[in-house]
Amino acid sequence: MKFLRKKHSDQTLTDLYEGILFSRLIEEKMLILLRQNRISKWFSGIGQEAISVGVTQALEPDEYILPMHRNLGVFTGRKIPFARLFAQWHGTMMGYTKGRDRSFHFGTNEHHIVGMISHLGPQNGVADGIALASKLKKEKKITVVFNGDGGTSEGDFHEALNVAAVWDLPVIFLVENNGYGLSTPSNEQFRCKQFVDKAIGYGIEGVKVDGNNIVEVYDTVKSLAEKMRKDPKPVLLECITFRMRGHEEASGTKYVPRKLLEEWAAKDPLENYESFLLNEGILDKKSVDETRKRLKKQIDTGLEEAFVETHPVANTDTEINDVYAPFTQNVVNATTGKVSEKRFIDAISDGLRQSMERFDNLVLMGQDIAEYGGVFKITDGFVSKFGKDRVRNTPLCESAIVGAGLGLSIKGMKSMVEMQFADFVTEGFNQIVNNLAKAHWRWGQPADVVVRMPTGAGTAAGPYHSQSNEAWFFHTPGLKIVYPSNPYDAKGLLCAAIEDPNPYMYFEHKFLYRSAKSNIPDDYYTVEIGKASLVSEGNDVTIVTYGMGVHWAKEIVSQMDGVKADIIDLRTLLPWDRETVAASVRKTGRVMILHEDTLTGGVGGEIAAWISEHCFRDLDAPVVRVASLDTPIPFAPTLENNFLPRIRIKAKLSELLSF
Ligand SMILES: Cc1ncc(C[n+]2csc(CCOP(=O)(O)OP(=O)(O)O)c2C)c(N)n1
């Protein structure tokens, strides 16, 4: 291994040495603690340390790094106190996740590090968002995101590289190519000879380095970063290296040929670098011993401090309160009294436009939303008013874009991500339920993202342009869900969702876009989150519903002579308004829950269970549910009509009333 000294000062070279040595000494200590059963798991990066350490020292301290589970050197390089780092691995309060997430799964804005979620690939989209924010703020900063060679097989890797290429984002997509993904060798993982070849396909620069040579890593990243700060563009950086231990300690290395291990042992990044420094006279035996002693002492002191703490005492209130970022809504009322007739779709557009005026840190992202104005024309004219930086056409890649939304939040920005149809959210599902929803609870990072979901059937659009999928998200702690049924709420709830720093799923029914219209305020205003509205009053029965259900309920009740119903429009599904529902049940004693989504596992199941548990004594009849058939949504109008609940409401209501 050849180290090129170039013009580096002794200080730079010894800083790199201390960085890699510290990382190795911690690794060795962890292996001992693991054998002593004093820690539960360890993902070793022995053999790969030059990359983490070299990269971290090459960057400015406030440039974000998104490391993987093997990149200890990033964390130590950013001077995270060792006691806190160990407390994090140990699951105690001094760590970064209050004992809620393990190992390197945490972020810290103080140190400009965003740790991974276990799914590996999603990191890349988040890196795009951070880089986008830096670029929009003209900070001239770059972002580095780590990948293992195995992780590059995930769609997230592809999506994020493509977005960064199209948007000219200053991101180094770093691949630690160590020849194996867990136990799977490269030839069973991908066919390319080298990752730099993939860069050609994305139209970006690809650079390959010896990842075991810390000076080469450092020099390469430093010069790439200098160039990218001036001329923002992504780079794919392949670092050839080897993992000397198993994926994690329990998995071992039996699958690795001995000869290969021996070859790579000879290329050890620490030993080779140390020899170079000794030969150059930059270090001598005495200084090496002293440095080792000093760093070991630092580790021992940190451990002593960290081991004093035991696992947190569980407090249910704290656990629940931390799911959402603290936010108290101040409902904004319209002041001028001016109103105009607006269709549902215009109300959404109005709310979005006024939110863009109110929050200059709000960015809109979605397919065809810029000059084209979106497939439903909600953002028509936005580009000329707000510019292409803030109204962004995206490539066809929901996952990277939702991830980018989290990245923008990390940099203090807000975003709205438009799904072209709610059905396509499946492509961004992981980012929503595992990244946006959990970020605050895991490490205190709000995900200030609103995902707009053009939803619902009634337009004969078939199984992939008509689904109701709110129940998928209803089950996910950390998300909030709103679902307006009229133009007034559509605007007010959208504005409220954008104000709140928590992640929102905003469902907008396509059938209502042009069929529902009313006079609504011209001013900016918000609607209270978590508050249902009683759209009609009656003593006979309570109908709990939302979206299209509100319209169906009104229509059917009006056709039933003498029937007077409380029709409750939930408006917010998460959190839903239990008080309004309970008050109505006390009055009527009979409840129907109506939704367009399919029956089994739908939102209605949860509401029915809650009413049975909490309002049992007020009920005169079993709680009934009316919903769509438990089938996919058919295309032909006759079949779709049969699928939807509307045709079954009257009979079910009569049954309930005569129970
Ligand atoms: C989406 C997903 N699938 C599977 C896993 C389980 N898993 C964890 S690490 C890993 C291999 C990763 O390989 P690579 O990215 O090459 O990292 P290396 O093991 O080489 O450090 C697998 C399959 C996971 N974490 N996430």
The ligand as an ORCA input file, in Angstrom:
! r2SCAN-3c Opt
* xyz 1 1
  C     -34.383     -3.853      3.528
  C     -33.477     -4.764      4.299
  N     -33.374     -6.066      3.952
  C     -32.568     -6.891      4.646
  C     -31.826     -6.427      5.692
  C     -30.937     -7.369      6.509
  N     -29.506     -7.023      6.277
  C     -28.843     -6.230      7.121
  S     -27.317     -5.876      6.595
  C     -27.505     -6.851      5.228
  C     -26.400     -6.959      4.245
  C     -25.906     -5.618      3.830
  O     -24.845     -5.772      2.955
  P     -23.905     -4.574      2.605
  O     -24.732     -3.388      2.298
  O     -22.967     -5.022      1.559
  O     -23.156     -4.267      3.949
  P     -21.967     -5.128      4.609
  O     -22.582     -6.307      5.272
  O     -21.074     -5.508      3.506
  O     -21.346     -4.202      5.570
  C     -28.765     -7.426      5.206
  C     -29.259     -8.345      4.155
  C     -31.970     -5.065      6.029
  N     -31.312     -4.527      7.049
  N     -32.780     -4.269      5.321
*
